[in-house]
Amino acid sequence: MRRFLRRIRQFARTVRKHRILFASALMTDMNNSNIFLKIDRVADRRSGHPAFLYEGQTITYAQFQRQVCQVSWLLTELGVQAGDCVLIFSPNAPDYEAVFLACCQVGAIAAPVNEAFRRKELHHIAANSKADVAFVHVSRLNVFRSNMDDSPDAPSKIVVIGDDEPVAAEGRVLGRLDDLLGSAEESREAFHCTEDTPCLIVYTSGSTADPKAVLHTHGSVGYQITTYPDVWDYREDDIACVSPPMSWVSGLIMTTASMLSTGGTVALLRRFHPERVLDAIEEHRATMFFGTMSMYTKILDVLQRRKADLSSLRFCMNGGEPCPESLVKPAEARLGLRLIQAWAFSENHPLVAMRAHDVNAPRGTAGKAAPGVEIRICDPEGADVPEGAEGEAWVRGPGAMVCYYGNPALTAEKTNAEGWTRTGDLIRRDSDGYIFVVGRASDMIIRSGANIAPAEVETALLEHPGISAACVVGISDRVSGEAIIAFVSPKPDASLSRERVFEHLEPRLARYKLPQEIVFEKNLPVTANAKVDRSALRQLAAEIFANYPDKAA
């Protein structure tokens, strides 16, 4: 009997010991801000549910979870330590998100790179990040190597992701990810992070300067993947059709990571193509689609030639570009849904968003400030403007960047000690708190002392049924300071002339806002982030009209 009681006491001590250890581990886990853990917990709960639908594949949460843990093992084997940067150069793929989360798991910093970048940008990124490891899609391997191999800062280890094409291990190329994971171990342990631990660098594209390296933390990304599902009502049974590039915050975090944190499914496209978007929505019965205004315009062009069953959609999100009513209305009429607007930028996400069920939101608004976000509207001297007036947006909130990585001077220029960031965007706010985005302060044209927002002229141009795209720039003018030049892309089979465009504009704009010249271009140039390249058009306008009367030489 005494022996039995002794065993009972030993068992009780063992239970208490393991209960204490379990409680300690649980507290450590609860105090760990690592983004990996947030999605790992969802994967446990949704293990058999599809996480990704991609090019004929269905990848469950359990399969995706296993891949993330194996990639984190590989990172450790390759010598990646906490705080190291890891480059990702690829079109959209589930591997992309797996590498990002694996970087989070080991405490490294994921650095997605726009696949449109070439030698100048890639050399700058290599020098800025000091990354020793790069994950490169097989379809971009030759591009990456031909533009990067002569850089003294080029990563010494390249892991190939993507399709099943054979890849020889030679030089910097270690081989295909799947092959390297053949002996991979799985560990669910995560580097202990605070809210301030860095995890992501977003390289923004500049048309005249090197890409800016926007550094985010586990705290700022965690805020994003919590707030977007709340504001836009993500659900576990949602299937989100995602086509924005994962090198953008919108593709990697706002859409994909946020949907995974909810337990829904991402119907991922390698890149945007209007036909494939419509096919994916029909095939998967997608409930949500994320796009820019130019994406919706291209989708509408396709819908004029073919039918598509879009009845499964319950929300369509729209942001990243000006959204004139002349484009929004036909899109909404065809989709049968109101486009849910938003406004943010790489340095701070989210800022302003229209809530999914906000039936009172006025036309043209991007929504109200996201929870926890503060917005000031300032004049050029930094003083607050009166209610309803336009001014530059100064913002601060939980989704803010830490800094421009490796560029303290630019950080000091754009931010201050109180945590405010100057956005360069012109906005106004109505009495109910709704935000309206007017344009970029740097794009403002000053003609004879009057400020002219290019977006206003572009909106008037886009109301013409024969115009598919428009961009307005200013060039130096000896007489009036700046002349207004409008670049217009006609729709197919449209019969446009300078005279007809002016006839269209005159009743819509004050005379001083009318363009001095109109240039017809079949395709307007775009930046690496797929936005109209205003800087290139400004330069082109200066060249075209260099000897034009009244223009400065």
N, C-alpha and C positions, 0 to 999 in steps of 0.2 A: 504493500500500500504506500509506504514512504517513497519507494522508487517511482511509483506511478505519479504521486504528488510532485516529486522533484522534476519529473519530465514535463508535467503540466506547467510548473513555474518556468522551466527553461523555454518552453514553447511560448509562454506569455511574454517573456523577455525578448525573444526573437521577433514576435509580432510587433511589440512596442518599438524595437530597434528599426525594423523595416518601415513601420508607420512614420517614424521620425525622419528616416532617410527619404521616404516618398514625399512627405510634406516639404522637406528641405528642397528636394528636386523640383517639386511643383512650384514653390515660391521662387526658385531661381528661374524657372521657365516663365512664370508670370511677370517677373521683373525684367525679362529679356525683351528688348524692343525689336529684335531681329525680324525683318519682313518675312524671311523664310518660314518662321514658326507660324505666322498668321495664316499663310496658305497651306502649310503642312497640316494644321489642325482641321482645316476644311477638307483636305484630301482624305484624312482619316474617316471623316463623316460621310464623304461622298465617293468612296473608293471605287465603286462599280459604275459610277455615272460618267458620261463622256465629258472630258475636260476640253478636248480639241476635236474638231472635224476639219481635216486638212487633206486636200487632194486625194480623196477616196479612202483616207485612213480615219479610224476612230480611235482616239487615245483616251483611255479612262484616267481618272484621277490617280488611281493606284499605279498605273504605268508611268504617268508623268512624274509622280512623287518618287518612284524608283529611279527614273532618269536623273532628276535633280540631285538626289543623294549620290548617285554614281559620278556625276560630273564634279560634285564638290570633292569627292575622293581623288579624282584625276587632277583637279586644281592643286590639291595638297601634294600629290606625287610630282607635279611639275614645279614645285617650289614656291607656289603663290602663297603669300602670307597676308595677314590682316593689313589693310591699308594699301596694298598693291593694286594697280589698275590692270584690267583685262579688257582688250578690245574685242568688239563684235562687228564684223563686216559681212552683212548678209541681207537678202530680202527676208520678208516675213516667213517664219517657220516656228513650229513648236520648240525646236532646239534653241531658238533665240531666247525665249522666255525661260527655258530650263537653265541656260548659262547665266542669265541675270540672277535667278533665284539661288543658284549654286554659289555665285559670287557673294550674295548676301549671307548665305549659310556659313561661309568660311571667313567672313569679315572683309572680303576684298571689295574693290570698287569697279562695278561694271561700266564700261565706256562704249556705248553703241555708236557706230560711225555710219553716217549716211552713205549708202552704196553709190550715190552719184558723185561723191567726192573723188578727186583725182590727186595728182602728184603734190601740188602746193598745199592743199588741205591736209593730205595724209602725212606729209612730212611735218607739218605743224603739230598735228595730233600726236604723232610719235614722240616728238620732242617734249610736248606738254605733259603727256601721260606717263612717259617712261615705262610703258607696259612691256613686259617681257614675253607675254603670252597673248596670242590673238586667235579667236575662233572665226574662221572664214568659210563662207558657203562655197561649195565646189564650183558653182556657176560664176563666182566672183574671184576665184583664186588667181587666175592669170592677171586680172586687172589689179588686184591687190599687190601681187609680187612685182609686176612691171612698174608700178608707180611708187612702191615702197622699198624695194630691195636695196636701192642705192642710198637710202637714208642711214646715217650713222646711228640713229636711234630706233631703227626698225626692230620689232619684236623678234627674238631669237627662236621662238617656238610657235608654230602655226598648227592648229588643230582644224581639220576640215570637217564641216558639218553639211547636212543637206542630203542630196539624193544618193542612190546606191552606186554611183559611178566609182570604179576603182581609182585609187589615188596612191601613187608611189611615195614612200617615205624617202625624202632626199633633202639635204640641206636643212633649211629652217622648217620644212614641212615634216611633221611627225607622223602623219597618216590620218585616216578617217576616225571620227569620234567613236563610232560603233566598234571599230576594231580595237581602239585603245581602251575601251571599257570592257573588253573581254574578261579581264581578271578583276574587275572593279569590286570593291567592297561597298556596302551600304551603311551609312551612319546617319542617324537622325539628330545627332548632336549639332548644336548651332553655336557659333561664336557669340559670346555675350556682348550685346550691343546696348548702348544707351540711345536716347532719342537723338543725340548729337553725333552719332557715329556715321561717317560718310558711307554711301553705298552706290551712288550713281553719278556719272558725269554725262550731261547732255551737251553735245556739240552743236550749237546753233550755226546756221549757215549765214555768212555775210557775203554780199556781192563784191565789196571792195576791200574787206579786211579779213584777217584770219578768223576761222570759227571760234566763237567764244565758248569756253569750257564752264558750263553751269554745274556746280557741285551741289548735290542733294544728299540728305541724310535718311536714315531709317525712320526718323520721326516725321520728316516732311513727306516721304513716300507713303508712310503708314497713314498719315492724315488724308492723303489723296485717295487711297483705296478704301477708306472708310466713308469719306464724304460723298464721292461720286455715286456709289450705290444708294446712299440715303437720299440725295437730291433727285436722282433720276429713277429711283424705285427699281433697282435691279432685283431680280428674283431667282430662286434656284431653278425654276423651270424655264428661264429665259435662254434663248439661243441668239447670241449676238454676232451679226455679220461684221467682221473687222477687216478693213483694208488699209487704214493709214499705216505708214511705215513704222516699224518698231524702233527705228532710230529717233522717232519723235516721242515726246512725253505722251501724246494722245494715243499712239499705237501701243506703246509698251506698258504704260501705267493706267491712264484714264480708261482705256477700253479693256485690254487683256488682263492685266493684274487685278484690276478692280472686279472684273467679272469672275475671275478665279477665286477671289476672296469671298464671293457671294455663294459659290458652288454651282454657278450656271455653266453654260457651254459656249465656247468660242468657235464660231465657224470662220476660220482664218483663211484669208486669201494671200497668196504670195506677194501680190501687189495689186493696186487698184486697176480694174478694167471694167467698164460699165456692163458689158455683156456678162462677164463672170459674176459680177455682183448680183445681177438679176437671176442668173442661174442658181447661185448659192442660196438666195432668199427663197426661191421656189423649192429647190431640192430639200433644204433642211427645215423649211417652214420657220425661218428666222423671225424672231419677235422684235429685234432691235437692229438698227443700222447706224453706223457712225460715219459721217462724211463732211466734206467741205462744200461750199457753194458751187465751186467748179465741178466737183464730183456729181452733185445733183443735176447740174446743167447737162453734163455728158450723159447721165442716165436718162434724162428726158429726151435727148436727141435720139437715143436708141429706142425708147418707147414709142416714138413716132413711126418706127418701122416694124415693130413687133409687139406682141402682147406679153404680159407677165402677170402672174397671180401674186399680188403683194398683200393679200388679205391677212396673212399671218402677222404682219408688222403691227406692233402697238406703239412704238416710239421710234422716231428718227431724230438723231442729234446732229447739230450743225454748228460749225465754228471754224475759226482759223482764217477767215477771209471776210471782206465786206459782204453784206447780205441785203442788196437792194430789193425792195418789194416787187419790182418788175421780174425778178428771178424767183423770189420766194413763193409768190402766189401761184404760178403755174406748177411748181414742184408740189406744193401742198394740195392743189386741186387734183393732180394725178395720183398722189400717194394716199389721199383721203385722210391725211394727218397734218396737224400743225408741227412744223419743224421746231424742235426744242433747241434754243440758242444757248450759247455760252461764250465767255471771253476769259482768256488767260494767256500766259506766255511762259516760255521755258523756265524763266527765273522764279515763277510763283504759280502753283496750281493747287486747287482751283481758286479762281477769284470771284467770278460772277457766273451764275448759271440760272436758267429758268427752270423752276421745279416742274416735274413731269405733269402734275395735275393742276398747275396754276392757270385756271381759265380766265383770270382777271388781268393777266399780263398784257400790256398794250402792244400794238404792232410795232415791230422794229427794235424791241428791247432785247438785250442779252440776258436779262433777268436781274436778280438782286444779289447782293454780296453773299458769298458762301458763309456758312457758320464759322465764326471766329475771325473773319477777314475784316480789316479796316481799310477804307478807301478815302483818300483826300483828293479833291479836285483843285488844282493850283494854277495860278498865273505864272508867267516866266520867272518871277522873283521868288516863287515858293509860297506866296500868300493864298489862302483859300478864296475861291471865287464865290459870288452869290449863288444861292440855290437856283438851279435851272440853267446856269451859265456853263459854257464850255471851258475846259481847261485840261491840263495834263494830269493824268492819274498817278498818284503816289499811293503805294499799297504796302501793307504788311499783314502777315498772317502765318498760320502754322505750316503752310505749304511752301514757304519761302526757301530759296537757295541759301547755302552757307556763304558762298563767294564765287567769283570767277576764278577757277582753279589755276594757280600759277600766275595770276594777274592782279596783284593787290592795287595797282593804280586804277584799273578799270572798276574794281570793286568799290574803291573809295569815291569814284566819280558817280557811280549809279546808286549807291546806298549811303545811309548815314548811321550814326551811333544809336539812334532811336529805333532802328530796324526798318525804316521806310526805304522802299525801292522806287526810283523814278522809272516809269514804264515807257515814256515817250509816246504813249497813246493819248489821244484827245477824246474825252468822254463828257457826258452831262448826266445829271441825275434829277429825276422829277420828284415831286413832293411825296410820292409814295415809295421812294427808294429804288425805283427801277432805273437801270443804267442803260444808256445809249452810247454806242461807240461811234465816234465821228470820223476818226482817221489817225494818222501819224503826225505828230508835231513836226518832225523833220521833213515831211512831205508838203507842208503848208506852202502855198504859193502867195507871195505878196506882190500885188499889182497896184501901182499908184497908191500905195499905203493901205490898201484893203486886203484882209486875209481871205484866201479862197481855199477851201478844203477840196482836194482832188476827188474825194469820195462823193461829194455832192454833184460834181460835173459828171463823174462816171455813172452815177445812178441815173441821171437824166439821159445819158447816152444809151444805157442798157434798156431803157423803156422803149427804144426803137425796135420794132419787131424783126428788123433785118440785121441787128448787131448781136453777136454772141459774146464778145469780150471787149473791154475798153480799159485804157490806162491813161491817166492825165498827168503830165509833168510840166515843170516850169523851167525855162531857160532864160539866161540873161538878156535883158532888153534895155538899151541905152535910154529910151524915152520913159518907160513906165516901171522899170525895175526888173520885172519878170514877164515873159510872154507865156501864154498857156498853149501847150501843144497836146492834142488828143490823138492817141493811137487807137485805131478801131479795127477789130477783126470781124469781117462780115460773115453772116451765116451762109451756108451753101445755097447757091442759086439766088441770093439776095441781090437786088439791083440798087446799089448805093452810089451816091455822088456827094461831093462836098456840099453842094447847094441843098440837097435833100436833108442832109444831116443838120445843117444850120436851120432849115425850116422847122425841123423837129425840135431843136433846142431853144429857139427864140422865145416861145411862149412859156418855157419851163425854167429859164434862168435869167437873172438880172444881166443886163448887157455887159457889165464889167467882168462877169464870170464866163462869158462865151469864149471858147478857144479861138486863138488867132489862126491856127492852122490845124488841119485834120490829116493824119497819115493813115492810109489803109495798109494793114499788114495781115496776111492770111493767118499766121501763127505768132502770137506774142511770146517773147522769150520768157522763160521761167527760171527761178532759182533752184538750187538743189532741194529745197523744201517745197517745190511744186507751186510756188506763188509767182505771180507776174513779177518779172525782174525790173522794177521801176528804175533802178540805177542804170541798167543797160539801156533802157529806153531814153532816159535823160541824156545819156552820152550820145546816143544815136540822133536825138533831136538836135543837140548842139552841133553835130557834124552836118546834118542835113541843112540846117538853117544858119550855118556859119556866116554866109555872105548875104543873108536875107536883110532887106532894108529895116533899119531901126534895131537890128540885133548887134550886140557887142561882138567885135572881132575876136 
